Amino acid sequence: MTAQAGRGARRPGLREVALALAGAVAAVLAAYLSYAGLQWPGPDVLLSGTIAVVLVTTALVSPHVGLVLLLIAIPLFDFGTLGPASAPFTAAHVLTAGTIVGWLARVVRDRREALPRATPLLGGLGLLVVAGLGSLVASLAPATTVLDTFRLLVLLLLAMVVMWRASTPQGARSLVTVLVWVAVALVGVEAVQYLMPGLGIGTIATQGLESSALLIRPAAFFLDPNFFAGYLSAAALVCAAMLVRARSWREALVWVVPGAITAAGMLATYSRTAWVGFGAGAVLVLLTAPAGRRGKLIIAVLVLAIAAVPFLPSSITDRVATLFQPQSTGSLSTRYLMVVSSVEMLGQYWLGGTGLGAFELAYPPYRQPGSLPRILHPHQLFLALWVEMGLLGLLAEMMIVVGIGIAWLRIHRRGYPGVSAAVLVAAIALVVESFFQYYLFFEYLWLFLALLAAVSVHNEEVSGV
């Protein structure tokens, strides 16, 4: 082959690919803004546009940096809009697009370096996208199904970016560290919401208890305190798993401080879902702790838990008590009754499903007496996947479970080392919580499952962990 022919066959360079993709993104963004009716020029538009361009350019040039910025911005998916009121988008949306497109440019340039290793867990996550698309055939809300399937595709691509970044133990640890300290910062926002609720920062949910007292549930910048608490539970469990493996007091201090902060923040959300998930994860932390420390840790945790009970506020102990009385509160009883309804719905929708995102349209005729009429969204992900996406959804769910089991077995064979064990317990906790919440589009469930898939194929751990 001649040199000229060789140059003609050269793959497009990263710069060319990135510029082409950036042009496509810019064209789509321009059409989007034009459709939304933006008037140019304007100081607000120019400022927002400048921020968006800087963020997307940074993510395109360096997806590694874009991913870190995205982990910081994910809690702001519904706050700090950069787009117009008629069609708002946030920094998180811009960073998601830029990071994924920048990573795809690297896939085109060097597939072997950029594509993560295939694992059964990643295959299960990919099958979810196929199941969402397949549910379009019989969907009761085709437009919603298409939109939600696209959301699943974006989450899958983001999971692959995470696996690429976490393909080494050092990369996995850096992402886990960012996730933990972002959670700590959000607890600071939560504290401000408690102390100065009049500032109107973020979201604060309120509800009455059986005693008629008003329960204040800060959610930082999340729309639902249960989802905020889910993130905090995962962060606290990561710290706990790393703490029990600490080899020095200095290393222990690095994890005990953020662990205590995130655990306290989770407790203050009054999220029973997070409490259950955290409890399951805490048991797993103890069972997977180094053998020489396991017995002492179990005794110490039991003693501390029993000693702490008398000092817990009555609002917390009363709420914990409701876990053992599922018919005592409307939200808990509705969750139970919705399971019954979902099983009945399978009699009609077991094959093709209602269509992804169409559960609410099919649910009312099946709603059980006594369930809260305002709750129409499924609260049990494991059933909702089958109801909404039919047999393909059930198959995807089973493949994900098998993938988690295989990843768990691989980590077990390596003796539950460092970051791998921390990611495992956090992922399992979020999976447990998905039995009580619709976590399908919860970014942190996808992030930790992606981290679990990545660490399961590591051949080594970070030195000193």
C-alpha positions in Angstrom: 0.0 0.0 0.0 1.4 3.4 -0.9 1.8 6.2 1.7 -0.8 8.2 0.0 -3.3 5.3 0.2 -2.4 4.8 3.8 -3.1 8.5 4.6 -6.4 8.2 2.7 -7.4 5.3 4.9 -6.5 7.0 8.1 -9.3 7.1 10.7 -10.7 10.5 11.5 -8.7 12.1 14.4 -10.2 13.0 17.7 -10.3 16.7 16.9 -12.2 16.1 13.6 -14.7 13.8 15.2 -15.2 16.1 18.2 -15.7 19.1 15.9 -18.3 17.2 13.8 -20.2 16.1 16.9 -20.0 19.5 18.5 -21.4 21.0 15.2 -24.3 18.5 15.4 -25.0 19.3 19.0 -24.8 23.1 18.3 -27.3 22.7 15.4 -29.7 20.7 17.6 -29.3 23.2 20.5 -29.9 26.2 18.1 -33.1 24.6 16.8 -34.2 23.8 20.3 -33.6 27.4 21.5 -35.3 28.8 18.4 -38.3 26.6 18.9 -38.5 27.7 22.6 -38.8 31.3 21.4 -35.6 32.9 22.7 -35.0 36.5 21.8 -31.5 37.4 20.9 -29.5 39.2 22.2 -30.3 39.5 25.9 -28.0 39.6 29.0 -29.7 36.5 30.6 -29.6 34.6 27.3 -25.9 35.5 26.7 -24.9 34.5 30.3 -26.7 31.2 30.2 -25.5 30.5 26.7 -21.9 31.2 27.7 -22.1 28.9 30.7 -23.6 26.2 28.5 -21.0 26.5 25.8 -18.1 26.5 28.3 -19.5 23.4 30.0 -20.2 21.4 26.9 -16.8 22.3 25.4 -15.0 21.2 28.5 -16.9 17.9 28.5 -16.2 17.4 24.8 -12.5 18.0 25.1 -12.1 16.0 28.2 -14.9 13.5 29.1 -13.0 12.6 32.2 -13.4 16.2 33.5 -16.9 16.3 32.1 -17.9 13.2 34.1 -16.5 14.7 37.4 -18.4 18.0 36.7 -21.5 15.9 36.0 -21.3 14.1 39.3 -21.3 17.4 41.0 -24.2 18.7 38.8 -26.5 15.7 38.9 -28.4 17.0 42.0 -29.1 20.2 40.0 -31.0 18.5 37.2 -34.1 20.4 38.2 -32.5 23.6 39.5 -30.4 26.4 38.0 -32.0 26.3 34.6 -30.0 27.7 31.7 -32.7 27.5 29.0 -36.0 29.4 28.7 -39.0 28.8 30.9 -40.9 27.2 28.1 -38.1 24.6 27.6 -35.6 24.7 30.4 -32.4 22.8 30.5 -29.7 22.8 33.2 -26.0 22.5 33.6 -26.5 18.8 34.3 -28.2 18.3 30.9 -25.4 20.1 29.1 -22.7 18.2 30.8 -24.5 14.9 30.2 -24.7 15.6 26.5 -21.1 16.9 26.3 -19.6 14.0 28.3 -21.4 11.3 26.3 -20.6 12.9 22.9 -16.9 13.4 23.9 -16.7 9.8 25.0 -18.3 8.6 21.7 -15.7 10.6 19.8 -13.0 8.5 21.6 -14.9 5.3 20.8 -14.7 6.2 17.1 -11.0 7.0 17.4 -10.0 4.1 19.6 -12.7 1.5 20.3 -10.4 -0.7 22.3 -9.3 2.0 24.7 -12.7 3.7 25.1 -15.2 0.9 25.2 -15.7 -0.7 28.6 -15.4 -4.5 29.1 -18.6 -6.3 28.4 -20.2 -7.9 31.5 -23.5 -9.6 32.1 -24.6 -6.6 34.2 -24.0 -4.2 31.4 -25.8 -6.5 29.1 -28.8 -6.5 31.4 -28.8 -2.7 31.5 -28.7 -2.6 27.7 -31.6 -5.0 27.4 -33.7 -2.5 29.4 -33.4 -0.1 26.5 -34.4 -2.8 24.1 -37.4 -3.7 26.4 -38.4 0.0 26.5 -38.4 0.2 22.7 -40.3 -3.1 22.4 -43.0 -1.9 24.8 -43.8 0.8 22.2 -45.8 -1.8 20.2 -48.6 -2.0 22.7 -48.0 1.2 24.5 -51.0 3.1 25.9 -48.9 6.3 25.6 -46.5 6.0 22.7 -45.0 9.5 23.0 -44.2 8.9 26.7 -42.7 5.5 25.9 -40.4 7.0 23.2 -39.2 9.7 25.5 -38.6 7.4 28.5 -36.8 4.9 26.2 -34.5 7.7 25.1 -33.9 8.5 28.8 -32.9 4.9 29.3 -30.5 5.1 26.4 -28.9 8.2 27.8 -28.5 6.5 31.2 -27.0 3.4 29.5 -24.4 5.5 27.7 -23.6 7.4 30.9 -23.1 4.0 32.6 -20.7 3.0 29.9 -18.8 6.3 30.4 -18.6 5.5 34.1 -17.3 2.0 33.4 -14.7 3.5 31.0 -13.5 5.9 33.7 -13.6 3.2 36.4 -11.8 0.6 34.3 -8.8 0.9 36.7 -8.9 0.8 40.5 -7.6 4.3 40.7 -10.3 5.6 38.4 -13.0 3.8 40.4 -11.8 5.2 43.7 -11.6 8.7 42.3 -15.3 8.6 41.2 -16.4 7.1 44.5 -14.5 9.8 46.4 -16.3 12.5 44.3 -19.7 10.9 45.0 -19.0 10.8 48.7 -17.9 14.4 49.0 -20.7 15.8 46.8 -23.1 14.0 49.2 -21.4 15.7 52.2 -21.8 19.1 50.5 -25.5 18.3 50.0 -25.9 17.6 53.7 -24.6 21.1 54.2 -27.5 22.3 52.1 -29.9 20.1 54.1 -28.6 21.7 57.3 -29.3 25.2 55.9 -32.8 24.1 54.9 -33.4 23.0 58.5 -32.0 26.1 60.2 -33.3 28.7 57.7 -36.2 27.3 55.8 -37.4 30.8 54.8 -34.5 31.1 52.4 -36.3 28.9 49.9 -33.3 26.9 48.9 -34.0 23.7 47.1 -36.9 21.4 48.1 -38.4 20.9 51.5 -41.3 18.3 51.9 -43.7 18.5 54.8 -46.2 15.9 56.0 -48.2 15.2 59.1 -47.5 12.4 61.5 -50.1 10.3 63.4 -49.5 12.7 66.3 -50.5 15.6 64.0 -47.0 17.0 64.3 -45.6 18.5 61.1 -42.7 16.5 59.8 -40.0 18.5 58.0 -38.2 16.5 55.3 -35.4 18.5 53.5 -34.4 17.2 50.1 -31.6 19.5 49.2 -32.0 20.0 45.4 -33.8 16.7 44.8 -37.5 16.8 44.1 -38.2 13.9 46.5 -36.5 13.4 49.9 -36.5 9.6 49.4 -34.2 9.9 46.4 -32.0 12.3 48.2 -31.9 9.9 51.1 -31.1 7.0 48.7 -28.0 8.9 47.5 -26.9 9.6 51.1 -27.4 6.0 52.1 -25.1 4.8 49.3 -22.5 7.4 50.2 -22.6 6.5 53.9 -22.3 2.8 53.1 -19.3 3.4 50.9 -17.6 5.2 53.8 -18.5 2.4 56.2 -17.1 -0.3 53.9 -13.9 1.7 53.5 -13.7 2.4 57.2 -13.7 -1.2 58.3 -10.7 -1.8 56.0 -8.7 1.2 57.1 -5.1 0.3 58.0 -4.3 3.4 60.0 -6.1 6.0 62.1 -5.4 8.6 59.5 -7.1 6.5 56.8 -10.0 5.8 59.1 -10.5 9.5 59.7 -10.7 10.1 56.0 -13.8 7.9 55.9 -15.4 8.2 59.3 -16.0 12.0 59.0 -18.0 11.9 55.7 -19.6 8.7 56.7 -21.0 10.2 59.9 -22.2 13.3 58.1 -24.0 11.4 55.3 -25.5 8.9 57.7 -26.8 11.8 59.9 -28.2 13.5 56.8 -29.9 10.4 55.7 -31.5 9.9 59.1 -32.8 13.5 59.0 -34.7 12.9 55.8 -37.1 10.6 57.6 -37.0 8.3 54.5 -38.0 4.8 55.6 -37.0 3.5 52.1 -33.4 4.7 52.7 -33.4 3.4 56.2 -34.3 -0.1 55.0 -31.7 0.0 52.3 -29.0 1.3 54.6 -29.9 -1.5 57.1 -29.4 -4.1 54.4 -26.2 -2.5 53.3 -24.9 -2.2 56.8 -25.4 -6.0 57.4 -23.5 -6.6 54.2 -20.7 -4.3 55.3 -20.3 -6.4 58.5 -20.5 -9.8 56.6 -17.9 -8.8 54.1 -15.5 -7.1 56.6 -12.0 -8.5 56.9 -12.3 -11.8 58.8 -10.0 -10.7 61.6 -12.2 -7.7 62.4 -15.6 -9.1 61.7 -16.6 -10.4 65.1 -15.5 -7.3 67.0 -17.3 -5.1 64.5 -20.5 -6.9 64.8 -20.4 -6.7 68.6 -19.4 -3.0 68.5 -22.3 -2.1 66.1 -24.9 -4.0 68.2 -23.7 -2.2 71.4 -23.7 1.2 69.7 -27.1 0.6 68.1 -28.7 -0.4 71.4 -27.1 2.4 73.3 -28.3 5.0 70.7 -32.0 4.1 70.8 -32.8 6.1 74.0 -31.3 9.2 72.5 -33.2 9.1 69.2 -36.0 11.7 68.8 -39.5 10.4 69.0 -40.2 11.5 65.5 -37.6 9.0 64.2 -38.6 6.1 66.5 -42.3 6.6 65.7 -41.5 6.5 62.0 -39.4 3.4 62.4 -42.3 1.8 64.2 -44.5 2.3 61.2 -42.3 -0.1 59.2 -43.7 -2.9 61.3 -47.3 -1.7 60.9 -47.7 -1.4 57.1 -51.4 -0.7 57.3 -51.0 2.2 59.8 -50.1 4.9 57.3 -51.5 5.8 53.9 -48.2 5.7 52.0 -47.1 2.4 53.4 -50.4 0.7 52.9 -50.6 2.1 49.4 -47.3 0.5 48.6 -48.6 -2.8 49.7 -51.9 -2.5 47.9 -50.1 -1.4 44.7 -48.3 -4.7 44.7 -51.7 -6.4 44.7 -52.8 -4.1 41.9 -49.6 -4.7 39.8 -50.0 -8.5 40.1 -53.6 -8.1 38.8 -52.5 -5.9 36.0 -50.1 -8.6 34.8 -53.2 -10.7 33.9 -53.7 -8.3 31.0 -50.3 -6.8 30.4 -47.9 -9.7 31.1 -46.8 -10.0 27.4 -46.4 -6.6 25.9 -46.8 -4.4 29.0 -48.6 -1.1 29.3 -45.7 0.7 27.6 -42.8 2.3 29.4 -44.2 5.2 31.4 -47.8 4.3 30.8 -48.4 2.6 34.2 -50.4 5.5 35.5 -52.9 5.2 32.6 -53.6 1.5 33.2 -53.6 1.6 37.0 -56.8 3.4 38.1 -59.2 0.5 37.3 -57.0 -1.8 39.4 -56.5 0.5 42.3 -57.4 -1.2 45.6 -59.8 0.4 48.1 -57.9 2.2 50.8 -54.9 3.2 48.7 -54.2 6.9 48.3 -55.8 8.1 45.1 -53.1 10.7 44.5 -50.4 8.0 44.1 -50.6 6.7 40.6 -46.9 6.1 39.9 -45.5 2.6 40.7 -43.4 2.3 43.8 -42.0 -1.2 43.2 -39.5 -1.2 40.4 -39.2 -5.0 40.3 -42.9 -5.3 39.4 -43.1 -2.1 37.3 -40.5 -3.4 34.9 -42.7 -6.3 34.0 -46.0 -4.4 34.0 -44.7 -1.6 31.8 -42.4 -3.5 29.4 -43.9 -7.0 29.4 -41.8 -10.1 29.1 -38.8 -8.2 27.7 -38.8 -6.1 30.8 -38.9 -9.2 33.0 -36.1 -10.7 31.0 -34.0 -7.6 31.4 -34.7 -7.5 35.1 -33.6 -11.2 35.5 -30.4 -10.5 33.5 -29.6 -7.6 35.7 -30.0 -9.7 38.8 -27.8 -12.4 37.4 -25.3 -9.8 36.4 -25.2 -8.5 40.0 -24.8 -12.0 41.3 -21.9 -12.7 38.9 -20.2 -9.4 39.9 -20.7 -10.2 43.6 -19.2 -13.7 43.1 -16.1 -12.2 41.4 -15.6 -9.7 44.2 -16.1 -12.5 46.8 -13.4 -14.6 45.1 -11.0 -11.6 45.6 -11.8 -11.4 49.3 -14.0 -8.2 49.1 -11.1 -5.7 48.7 -11.3 -2.0 49.2 -13.4 0.0 46.7 -14.9 -3.1 45.1 -16.6 -4.0 48.4 -17.7 -0.4 49.0 -19.3 -0.2 45.5 -21.0 -3.6 46.1 -22.7 -2.7 49.4 -23.9 0.7 48.0 -25.3 -0.9 44.9 -27.1 -3.7 46.8 -28.6 -1.1 49.2 -30.0 0.9 46.2 -31.4 -2.3 44.7 -33.2 -3.1 48.0 -34.6 0.4 48.0 -35.9 0.0 44.5 -38.4 -2.5 46.0 -40.1 0.5 47.5 -39.4 3.3 45.0 -39.5 3.7 41.2 -35.7 4.0 40.7 -35.6 3.3 37.0 -34.4 6.8 36.1 -32.5 7.4 39.4 -29.1 8.3 38.2 -27.3 7.0 41.3 -28.7 3.5 40.9 -27.2 3.4 37.3 -23.9 5.0 38.5 -23.4 2.4 41.2 -24.4 -0.5 39.0 -22.0 0.8 36.4 -19.2 1.0 39.1 -20.1 -2.5 40.2 -19.8 -3.8 36.7 -16.4 -2.1 36.3 -14.8 -3.2 39.6 -16.0 -6.7 39.1 -13.4 -7.2 36.4 -10.5 -5.5 38.1 -7.5 -7.6 38.6 -6.0 -5.5 41.4 -6.8 -2.9 44.0 -5.5 0.5 44.9 -2.4 0.1 47.1 -3.0 0.7 50.7 -6.8 0.2 50.6 
